[in-house]
Amino acid sequence: MARPITEEEKQHAQALLERARSAQQQIADLDQAAVDRAIQAVAWATSNEKTFTRLARMGVEESGLGDWNGRPNKRFKIKGILRDALRRKSMGVVEEIPEKGLVRYAKPVGVIAALVPTTNPALTPPGIGIYALKAKNAVVFSPHPRAKKTTLETVGVMREALRRIGLPEDLYVCAEKPSIPLAQELMAICDLTIATGGPAMAKSAHMSGKPAYAAGQGNSTMVIDETADIAKAAHNSMLSKTSDFGSGCSADGNLLVEATIYDRFLDELQKVGGYLASEEEKVKIEAIYWDAEGHRTFDTIACPPQKIAEKAGFSIPADKKFIIVKEDKIGQEHRFSTEKLGTLLSIFKYSGFDTALAMVDKIYSVQGKGHSCGIYSFDDDHIHRLAMLAPVSRMMVRQPQSKANAGAFNNGMPMTSSMGCGVWAGNVSNENISLKHYLNYTWVSRPIPEDKPSDEELYGEFYNTETW
C-alpha cells in the first residue's frame, strides 16, 4: 500500500499542473498547420536514429530490463504515430454526417497525466506527446522510478524541440522525483490520465476520480493450425518473443499448435533460435522464474535466455534467442500458462480446432483477458471462430504479435504506445489509444426530415397482441 503523499509532493504536483496549464493556454490559437509542424519537430527530435538509439540504450542500462541492441528498433513506432496524427484533423470540424444533420467539432481535453513504464522510457513520452500536442493538450509525465533519468532526458529532448520552434517548453513537464503518491496526485488533479504499465498502475488510474485510459495485463496466446505456413509462423513467433527480450505484454506467451504439424513446427522453432528445455530444466526454470506466491522474479524479466538458464542452474548455447517449454496443463497453479514477460515460451499441442478454442478460453480465464491473441491460419472459418470466442481487444492474423498489435506499417491498427483492453480488464476502451482519445467533441445537430417508423414496423409481430 502506498504511503500518504507529503505536502511537498502535493505542492510539486500542483506546480507541474500550473506550468502545463499555462503552456497549453499559450497555444490555444495555433492553427492546424502550426500544430502539425510542431509534432513533426518533436517526432524528428526523438525518433532520429542517433537520438533514439542513445535514449533507448540509456533506458536499458538504467532499468536493467530489455535488449540493448534491439530496443533502438522501436523508433518505428514514433514514425507511425506521427503518420497517423498528420493524416487527421484535430480542431474545428472533424466529421460531418449530412443525412443525420450532425457535425462534430474537436477540442482539447486539457492537461494529461502520463504514467511512463520502466520498459519504454524513450518511446512512451514521444508517443503520448505527439498525440497530445496534435490535440493542443499539455502533458505532465510521471516516470517509473527505475527509469526516471531516461524519462527526464527524453522529455528534455522534446522540450528542446519545442523551444527551437518558439513554442512553450512546458507543454511537456516531468516529475523529477517520482513516487506512487505523487503519481496518484497527478492523476487526481489533471484532466485525463493515460497509464501505460502493469495492473496496479491501471487500477490506480481508474480510481483517481478523473477519466483515464489504461492498459490491461497480457498473456498473448497464438493458435497455429494445420493450414499455417510453418516456417513463417515460427519466424514470426521468434520475432514477437524476442523483441526487447519479451519485455512487453504483447510478446507471445503461449503457442497452441495442431497435432499434425506440432513436431515440424517445434523443429522450426528451434531452427530460428529456440532452445527446447528438458523436463528437468523446466522444473528448474519454474523454481527461479516465479517466487513462492507466483509473482515474477524481477531479475528474470526481459533478459537474455542465457541468464535465465544460468540462474536455473544449467547452460544453453550462446546463439539461442529464447527458451521453449512443453506444457499441457492450464490454470493459475500451472505457471507456464500465465504471462511470461521475458524470453520464455510455452508450447501446447491440440487435436481439433474445437479443442484449441477451449484451450484459448481456459488460458484467458487464468490471465490476459482483454489484451491480445492471434492465429496463423489460412482458414477463414478458423479465424472467424477464434475472433468470436476470444475475450481480447485485438487479434492478429499471421503477424508477429508484439510488433503488430500496437500498429505496424503493414496493418491497419492505429499506432500507439498504449492499448486499451476493454471491460474485460477494467478499461473504458478496447481500442489502441490514439488521437481521437486525446480530444473532446462537440456534436452540433440540425433538424432533418422526420424519421419516425410506424408502430407496426417498430413492434413487428407483437403489435396489437394481448396486453396485461
N, C-alpha and C positions, 0 to 999 in steps of 0.2 A: 504494500500500500504506500502511495506517495506521501511524503511529508507535507505539512502545511506550507503554503507559499509565504515567503518573507516579505516584509514591507518594501525592502529594496527591490525585490523581484517584481512586485506589483508596480512600483514606480517605473521600473525599466520597461515593462510591458507597455505601460501607458505612453511612455516617451516614444517607443518604437511605433506604436499606432499613430500618434500625433504626427510624427515625421512623415509616415507613409500617407496619412490622410491629406496633409498639406501638399505633398508632391502630386498626389492624384488630382487635387483641385486645380493645380497649375497646368494640367494637360487637358482640362475639360473641353477646350475649344479646338483641339487638334483635329484636322480632317483625316480622311481615310488614307490619303497618300502619305501624310506625315507619320501616321501610326505604322503603316506598312514599311516605311523606310526605317523606322526605329527598331522594329522587330528583326529586320534584315541585319542591322548593325549588331544587335545582341546575339543573334544566331551566328554570324560570322566570327564574332569575338570569342565565342565559346566552342564552336564546332570545327574551327580550322584545325588541321591535323596536329600542328605543333602544340597549340594551347590545350586542346582536349587530351592529347596524349599525356602531357605534363600533369594535368589535373586528375585524369583517371588513375595514373600510376601513383600519384600522391595519395589518393583515396585508398588504394590497396595497401600501401605502406602504412598509412595511419591506422586503418581498421584491422589489418591482418586478414582481411577477407577478400577473396576474388583472385582473378588471374591478371598478373602484372602485364603479360604480353597480350592477352585477349581483350581486356576491358576497353582499351582505346577504340576498338571497333564499334563500340556503342554510339559513336558520334553520328552515325547514320540516322539515329532516332531524332536528333535535333533538326537535321535537314528535312526529315519527313514532317515533323511538327511545323516547321516553317512553311513547307509546301502547302499543307492543309490550311494553315492560318491565312496565307496570302490569297488563297482561292475563294475566301468567303468575306462578305461584308460584315462589319461589326458595329455599325452605327447607322442611325436613320432607319429607313425601310429595308428590311431584310427578307421579307416574304409577302406575297400577295396571292389571295385566293379569290378571284373575281366572282366566281359562281356562288360563293358564300358571303360576299361583301366584306371580307376580312383582310386587314393589313396588319403586319407585325413589325413593330419597331424595337430595335435592340438598344440597350443601355447598360452602363457599367453596374457591377454589383457592389463595388466599394473597395475595401481593403481585405485582402485574402491572407489568412494564416496558412502557411505551407509547412508541413512537417516533413523533413527530409530524412530518408532512411540511411542507415550506415552503409548499405551496399551500393548506393548510387549518388554520392555527394557531388559528382561532376555532371551528372545527367539530369537529375530531378530539378535543380534550380532553374536551368535554362528551359527545360521542358515546361514547367509551370510558368516561368517568367514570360515566355514568348506569348502563350495564350492569354495570360493576364494583361500584358501590355497591349496586345491587339484589341482587347475589350476595354482599354483605358482604365484598368484597375491598378492598384499598387499591391505589393506583396511584402509580408513580414515572414522571413524564413526562420524556422526553428530547427537547428541542426540536431542530429543524433550526437550525443557526447563523444562517441568513439570516432566520429568523422567531422568534428566541428572545424578543425583547421582547414580541411579541404573545402568544406561548405563555405566558410568565410572567404577563402581565396576565390572560389568560383563566383560567389556573389560580388566580390570585389572586381572581378573581370567584367561582369555585367554592368556594374555601376560606372566603371570607366568608359564602357561603350556608350552609355547614356551621356556622360559628361562631354565626350568628344563631339556629340551631335547637338549639344546645347539643351538637353533635357535634364530635369532634376534627378540626381542620383538616388534620392530617397524613394523613388518608385520601387526600389529594391532595398530593403534593410534586413539586417540579420542579427539575431541574438548572439552575443559574443560569449556568454556564459550560460549555455543551455542546461535545462533541468526539466524533469517531468512537471513539477508545479508551474514553472514558467510557461511551458508549452500549453498546459491546461488553461492558464490565464489568457494566453494569446488567443486560443480557440474560443474562449468565452467573450472576448471583447471585440474581436474582428468580425467582419460581416459574413464571411464564408470561410470554411476550412477545407483544405484538400490534404488529406492524410495518406501518405504512402508509407506503408510499413506493416508490422505484424498485427495480430488480432487485438492485443491490448491497446495499441495506438488507435485502431479503428473504433473500438468500443469507447475509448475516451473522447474521440472526436464526436461521436453520436450523442454523448452525454453532456456536451459542452453548453447546450442551450441555444446554439446557433446552427444554421444549416451547414451540412458537412457532406463531402464526398469522401468515401474511404474505401479501402480495398478489403477483400476477404482472404482467408488462408487458402493456399493452393495445395494440390496433390495431383498434378496433371497425369491423366491416365490415357494411354493411346491404345487403340484396337488395331491390330494388324490382321486383316482377314486373308482368305485364300486367294483373292484376286490382286493382292498388293504387289507392287514392284519391290521385290525383296531387297535388292541392292540399294535402291533409293530410300526405302523406308529405314534401313539400317543406318545409312549415311545421315539421314535427317535426324534420327534418334540420337546419334552421336553428337551432331551439331547442337541440338537442343540441350542435351545433358551436360555438355562440356562448356557451353557458353558461360564465361566468367566463373568457371568451376561450379556451375549449377547453383549460383547464389540466389537466383530469382524463384518466386513462387510458380513461375510458368515452366520451369525446367521439367522434362519428363521424369516422372517418379515410378510409374508402373506401366509395363508393356503387356498387353493381353494378346497372345499370338495363337492363331488357329493351329490345331494339332498337325494338320497335313503339311504345313510349312515351317513348323516350330524348329526342327533340327537345322534346316537350311538357314533360317533367319538367325538362329543363335550362332551358327558358324560365321555368318556375315557380320554380325555384331562384333565378334572377336577380331575379324579381319580389319575393321575400321577403328580398332583401338580398345575394345572391351576386354577386361580380364575377368574370366569366369571363376568365381570363388568356389572352393570346395565346401562341403557341408561343415567341415571342421573350421574352416576360415570364416564361414558365415556366422557361426556361433561366436567366434572371437570378435567379429565386426559388431554384432549386436551388443556385446558387452561394453564396447567403448563408444558406440555411436549415440546411445541414449543413456541417461542416468537412471537411477532406481525408480524414479517417478515417471519415466517415459519422456522426459524433456531432452531435446537435442543438446549434445555436448558442444560447447562453443568452439573448441579447438578442432572439431571435425567439420565445421560448416564451411562451405565454399573454399575447400583446399584441394590440392592435388591428391589423386588416389594413392600415390606412394606414401603420403603422410598418414592416410587412414590405415593402410596396411601396416606401416611401421608401428603405429600406436597399438594396433591389434596384435602385434607380435609375429608378423610374417612379412615377406617382401614380395614385390611384384616388379616386372621389368620396367625400365625407365621410359619405354615408348608407349606404355599403356595409358589411356586417357580417362578411363572410368572403370568401375568395378560392377560386375553383374552378379546378382544372387538369384538363384531359382527359388520361387515361392509358390505355394499352393493354398495358403490359408489367408483369410481376410478377417480383420477385426482389430479393435483397439489394442488387444493384447498381442496381436501379431504385428510387430512394429514395422516390418518391411513393407506392409501395405499402407503405411502412413507417409506423410511428406518427408522428403529426404534433405532438401536444401544443401546439396553437395554432389559429389561425383560418384554417387551410388545409385544403382538402377535395379529395380526388381522386375523379373520376367515371370509371367504366368502362362500356362497352357490351357486352351479351352477347346472343346469339341462342339460345334454347332453354334450358330450366331445367337440363338436364344440364351445359351449359357453365357456367352460374352456379355450380353445385356444385363443378365442377372448379376454378373461379377462387377460390372460398372456400377450398378445401383448399390451394391453392397459396399464397394470401396468408398463411394461418396457419402454413404451413411456414416462412415468412420471419420473422414476428413476431406476437406477440399470442396464441399458443396458450394456452388455458385461461381466458382472460378473458371476452369477451362478443362476441356478434354479434346481428343482428336481421333482421327481414323485414317489409316492407309488402306484405301479400297477404291475400286472402280465399279462397285456395285451400288447403284443409286438407291436401291431399296435398303441396303445395309446402312448407308449414310443417313437416309431418312429415318429409319427406326432408331438409330442411336440419337439423332437430334430430337426425336420425340420423347425419348426416355431420359436422357442425361440431364441432371439437375445443375446445369452450368450456364454461364452467361455467354460463352463463346466456344465454338467447336471448329478446330482447324482440320481441313481435309487435305491430306497428302502434303503437309507442310511441317517444318521444324517448329514445334510449339513455342519455345521461348524466343524465337526470332521472328514469329509471325503474329501471335495473338494481340500484341500491343501495336500492330500496324507494321506493314512492310511495303516495299515498293512494288511487290508483285501480288498484293491482295488489296481488298477494299476496306479493310479495317482502319478506322481513324487512328492516326499516330498519337501515341500518348506515353506518359511515364506513370500513369495511374489508371487502374482498371476497377470499375465498379463490379460488384458480384451479386447485386440484387438482394431481395428479401431473404433468399437462402442464407446469406451471410450477414444479414442485418444492415445491408446497404440500401440507399434510396434509389440507386441506378444500377442497371445491368450493363451499361454502356462503357466503352472506352472514354475516359474523361477528356473531352476535347473542347474546342472553342465555345460551342453552344452552352456548355455548363458554366462558363465564366461570365455569362450575360444575364441581365434581367430583360423581360419583354413586356411591351405594352401592346395589347391587341385592340385595334380600332375596328368597330363593327358598324357598317352602314346597312340600311334596310334593303331587303331583297324581296322578290315576289314570294307570296306566302307558300310555305312548304308544309302543308298540313294534310296528312293522309286521312282517308275516311275511317270511321270506326270499323267497318267491315274489313278493310285492309290491315288495320292495326291488330285486331283481335283474332282474325282468322276464324278457324272452326269454332272458337269459343264464344263468338259474338252472339248475343241474344239467347244463349243457353240458360238453363235454370240457375238461379242465384239463391243464396241462403245467408 
